[in-house]
Amino acid sequence: MGQPNRIVRRVIHIRAVQTVHPGRFRGKKNSGDYRESRSRAEGGYRLDADLRFNVPLFLIEEAAQHLGLPASTLRSWTRRQAGPAPLVHRLQPETPRSASLPFVGLVEAHMLRGFRELGLSAQGLRVSVTRLRKQFADEYALATRRLATDGVSLLVDMAASHDEPMWTRAIDGQAVIPEVIDRYLKFVTWSKKDGYPARLRLKIYEGADVIIDPRFAFGQPVLERQKIRVQDILDAFWAGESPHTVAAEFGVKTDEVEAVIRSATRRHAA
């Protein structure tokens, strides 16, 4: 009888593009729900990684599609410095065409869309995020539950002070800022353990609850209830199956399938 097969796991080295000066800012804390841990076995290795922060899940182009953003905008946000880190965190890709954006970066970009809706210029975005990170002493301030309370108050104070002409549309900051930020925060589900994001419901899908949760489907969009990959639904439809047949095959509602198809069609037409 032959020897059993040995599974050899490679160590994945992931390093952030930007280095934070120790002692100045607090980074994220690992949550057990999202921490991947593989025990050392004979001939094997151990990998510890918080799936939300330390694992590259998305290409810039696909992350931009998920958020309904131009890829050029998202790419510039990963390059513009705001205090201890870029506006949007990005990891060093293994190759130029490898995934580089972690889940936390996706949430940061989602919230920046809200900031931009307030009329903030590129410089205004950098100033606002820098102040938030300094106030919270956390480089992931854009992706923390505190943004809903302390963050909104800080932004209102900044708008009221008129330090610089960067609030071009938020005329009544007391009313507009909380309303806009809350509209984006409602798409984020927060971890009860550490206050960082657990999942993101994608705003571009109207009529279907499509989420990204790094614990499911390697971070690809899935239907929230059944965890069916959106791409699998689209592949079946584009292969010639009707929405009703696709719905029956995956055990989902026909209107959910139709909503996913509509969203995908709009993106391809844009």
N, C-alpha and C positions, 0 to 999 in steps of 0.2 A: 504494500500500500504506500503510495507516494506521500511526500510531505505536503501539508496543507499550504495553499497559496498564501504568500505574505503580501499584505497591502502596505505599500510604501507611500507615505504622504510627503509631499514637498513642503518645506517651510515657505510661506508666502511673505515676502518682505514688502511692507507698505509704508511709505514715508510721506508725510505731508510736504507740500511744496513750500509752505512758510513755516518757520520755526518761531515759537512763542518764547519770549524771555521768561524764564522761571521766576515765580514770585510776584510777577506783575499782574497776571491775569489768571483766573481759574478756568480750566478747561472742563470738559464734560466728565461725568462720573459714569462708570460702566453700570449697566443694569443687567441683572441676571437673566431677564427674559430675552435679551438681545445679544448675550455674550456667547459666542461659539467657542466651545472648548472640546478639544479632542485629546484623549488620554494617550500617553506615550506607550507604544507597543514595541515588540521586538522588531527592529529594523524600521521603526516609524518615528514620527515627530509630533510635536504638540503645536497647535495653533489656537491662540487666544485672540479674539477680535470682537469688538462691539460692532455688530452688523450695521448700525446706524451711522457710525462715525469713521470707521477704519477700513471699510471694504468698498472699493470702487464698483459701483453698480451700473452707471450709465455713461454712454458717450454724451458729449455736449449736445450734439444734434438731436438725439432721441429724448434727452431730458427737456430740451427746449420744446419739442413737440408735445410732450406730456403736459407742459405748462401753458402752451399756446403762446410761446415767446419766439422772437427771431433768434436763431442760433448765435448771430453776431452779438446780440445784446447779452445773452447769457455768458458767452465767452469773455466779453469785456468785463463783466462782473467778477469773473474768476481771476482777473488780472489787476483790478483796481484795489489798491491797498486801503483799508479802513481801520486804522489802529494796528492791532497785533496780527491781523490776517486779512486776506482779500475779502471783498464784500460777500462772496460766495466761496466756501471752502472747496478746494479741489485737491485730489491726491495725485501723486506722481504715477502716470500710467506706465505699464510694463513696456508698451510699444506706442508709437505715435497714434495708432488706431485702436488702442485698448480703452476700456472704460476708465474714467478718471473721477467722475462725480459721485460722492457718497450720498446716502439718503439725506443726511443733515443738510448737505448743500442744496438738494432739491427743495427742501422746506424753506431754506433761506431765500432762494430765488423766488419761491411762491410769495413770501412775505414782501420781498422787494417790489413785486408787482403792485402791491397795495401802496407802498411808499410812493411809487412812481405815479400812481393814480391821484395822489394828493398834489401832484404838480411839482414834485422835487426834481431839480436838475441833477445832472451827473455829480456835480460838486456837492449839491445838497444831500444826495444819497450818502456820499462818503462822510460828510460831517455828521449826519444824523446817526449812522451806524457806529461811527467812531465814538460818539458820546454815549450811545447806548451801551457799548461794550465797556467803556470806562466806568459808567455808572453802576453796571451790574458786576464789574470785575470778572467778566466772562466773555471769552472770544466768540461763544456761540449764543450771544444775547438775542440774535434774530430768531433763534430756534429754541426758545425757552418759554414756559408758561407765564413767566413774569412780564412778558411783553404785553399781555392783556391788561395789566394793571399799572405797574410802575412805568412800563415802556410808553403807554399811551399818555400818561401824565407828563413824562419828560418831553414827548413830541409836542404836546399842547403848549408847554412852557416855552419851548423853542420857537414855535410859531408866533406866540404872543410877544416874544422879545424882539422879533424882527431884526435879528442880528445881521442878516444878509437877505437879499431879495431872492430867496429860493422857494418860498411858498407861493407859487403863482396862482394856484386855484383854491387853496385852503383858506378862504377869506375869513370864515367864521370857524377858527380852529377848534373852539370848544365843542362845536357840534359835529363838524365834518370829520375830524381826525378819528375820534372813537368809532364813528359809524363805519368808516372805510376799513380801519384796522380790524374791527370786529367781523366785518364781512369776509375777510381773508382768514382770520383766526378760526372761524367756525368749520373750516375744512380740515383742521388739524386735530388729531386725537393725541392727547398727552399721556406719557407714562406716569402712573401714580407713584412710581418708585423714585424717579429723579427729576420729573418736570420737563424732560426733553421729549421731542415728538416720537410717537409710536407708529402712527400711520398718517397718510395724507390722502384725502379724498380729492380726486382730480376735478377741477372746476370746469374743464372743457367738455365733460360728459354730462349732457342735460337729459334727464329721464332715466339714467342708470347710475347706481351707486358703484363707481369704479374707484378703487383705492390702490395705493402703493404701500406695502408693508414689507420691510426687508426680510421678514421671516417666511414670506410666501413667494413662490415662483421666482426666486432670485431677484426680488424687487421689481418684477415686471407688473404692469397693471392687471388687476384681477377684479372680478365682480365681488363685492364685499361679502355677500351671504354665502355663496357657493365656492368662492376662491377659484373660479374658472378664469383662465387667462383670456384677456381681451383678444390677443393675437390668435388664439385657437378658434375663437368665434369668427373672427374676420377671415381666417384661412378657409374655414368651412363655407362661408358665404361666397367668397371669391372663387371657390372651386365649383360653384354652381348650385349649392343647396339654398332653398328658400329660408327666409327668417323663421318660419314656423318649424321647418325640419331641423334647423340648427338649434332652436329652443328646445325641441323635444329630445334631441341627441344629448344636450348638455344638462337638461333638467332645469332650465331657467325660463323666465317669462319671455314671451314673444316681443313685448314692448321694450324689454331690456336689450334684446338682440337688435331691434330696430334703432334704438337710441345709440348703441355702440356703432352701428353702421353709419348712421347720420353724422356722427362726430368724425369718424374716420374719413368719410367722403368730403366733409368740409375742409379737413386738414389737407387732403391730397389736392383739392381744388385751389387752395390758397397759394 
